[in-house]
Amino acid sequence: MANALNVKPTRMELSNLKESLDVAERGHKLLKDKQDELMRQFIDLIKENNELRKQVEEELSGALQNFVLASSTMNDAFVDELVAIPTQEATLEIHRKNVMSVTVPEMQFHYSEEKEDKEKDLSYGYLNTSSELDESLNVMNAVLPNLLKLSEIEKTCQLMADEIESTRRRVNALEHRMIPDHQETIKYIEMKLEEDERASITRMMKVKDMGEEE
């Protein structure tokens, strides 16, 4: 429910309130457009996130099944020794980008290449290992970029959801509180000024009548 603001019913206040109302209405439109665009991008990201998550989970599930199967036929200490030494150094770069005034992460994953053997992916030979272990490690290595992309999208969704909620509160405050209160106050001041103007005209007419009688 709109409430009139506690201001003096003067023409100066009326002018100030009309300017403030104009700013509030323009701000409301901009925020509403921003909210709609954020929602559109958020929904697109959610769809992309669901598809990528399904793909990553399927790949990891198959890789883990192969790894468990391979581990069941091999000595645990031997398996630990096989994967203890990495063949490549991995680096993660996190940049920031602005999406509708929301600062979101942009991640890049890099492998350092070995000078002696750039095509070497595993730190062991194939002689004493099973094909399931080889396949599982290859899949896990290949799925890392998508896994990183998934974490980037999910963090972006979280940040955009927070911004959508913040924007929604501001839109509602303008739409249901500030703008109606200003409109109600402007209406009240205009009615008060019209009433004062009618009273002033009535007084002037009475003074004129009294002057004519004298």
Buried (B, 14 or more C-beta within 10 A) or exposed (E): EBEBBEBEBEEEBBEEBBEBBEEBBEBBEEBBEBBEEBBEBBEEBBEBBEEBBEEBEEBBEBBEEBBEBBBEEBEEEEBEEBBEEEBBEEEEEEEEEEBBEBEBBEBEEEBEEEEEEEEEBBBBEEEEBBEBBBBBBBBBBEBEEBBBBBEBBBEBBEBBBEBBEBBBEBBEBBBEBBBBBBBBBBEBBBEBBEEEEEEEEEEEEEEEEEEEEE
